[in-house]
């Protein structure tokens, strides 16, 4: 069995990635299974995520998050305030 990566390793194991993302190890395994996690590989019994891949994945997630870029482009700015609707006059009886 191989030992987990050290602090100086260019890889993160599942536990380290879960700590970085403030989630559980199970959530990391599920995300990986669904293809919604950074590229990884297995070494022995460990799943290792290259830090470069994790950072690239995080950057892509930030770029696709509309709330992170609110107000930076016309596309992401809130719509202009709409004019108030006119009230209908009550029908005369």
CORZI-V831992 format. One record per residue. RES is the residue in one letter. SS is DSSP state (alpha for helix, beta for strand, coil for the rest). Layout:
res->RES ss->SS
res->RES ss->SS
//
This chain:
res->X ss->coil
res->X ss->coil
res->X ss->coil
res->X ss->coil
res->X ss->coil
res->X ss->coil
res->X ss->coil
res->X ss->coil
res->X ss->coil
res->X ss->coil
res->X ss->beta
res->X ss->beta
res->X ss->beta
res->X ss->alpha
res->X ss->alpha
res->X ss->alpha
res->X ss->alpha
res->X ss->alpha
res->X ss->alpha
res->X ss->alpha
res->X ss->coil
res->X ss->coil
res->X ss->coil
res->X ss->coil
res->X ss->alpha
res->X ss->alpha
res->X ss->alpha
res->X ss->alpha
res->X ss->alpha
res->X ss->alpha
res->X ss->alpha
res->X ss->alpha
res->X ss->alpha
res->X ss->coil
res->X ss->coil
res->X ss->coil
res->X ss->coil
res->X ss->coil
res->X ss->coil
res->X ss->coil
res->X ss->beta
res->X ss->beta
res->X ss->beta
res->X ss->coil
res->X ss->coil
res->X ss->beta
res->X ss->beta
res->X ss->beta
res->X ss->beta
res->X ss->beta
res->X ss->alpha
res->X ss->alpha
res->X ss->alpha
res->X ss->alpha
res->X ss->alpha
res->X ss->alpha
res->X ss->alpha
res->X ss->alpha
res->X ss->alpha
res->X ss->alpha
res->X ss->alpha
res->X ss->alpha
res->X ss->alpha
res->X ss->alpha
res->X ss->coil
res->X ss->alpha
res->X ss->alpha
res->X ss->alpha
res->X ss->alpha
res->X ss->coil
res->X ss->coil
res->X ss->coil
res->X ss->coil
res->X ss->alpha
res->X ss->alpha
res->X ss->alpha
res->X ss->coil
res->X ss->coil
res->X ss->coil
res->X ss->coil
res->X ss->coil
res->X ss->coil
res->X ss->coil
res->X ss->coil
res->X ss->coil
res->X ss->coil
res->X ss->coil
res->X ss->coil
res->X ss->coil
res->X ss->coil
res->X ss->coil
res->X ss->coil
res->X ss->coil
//
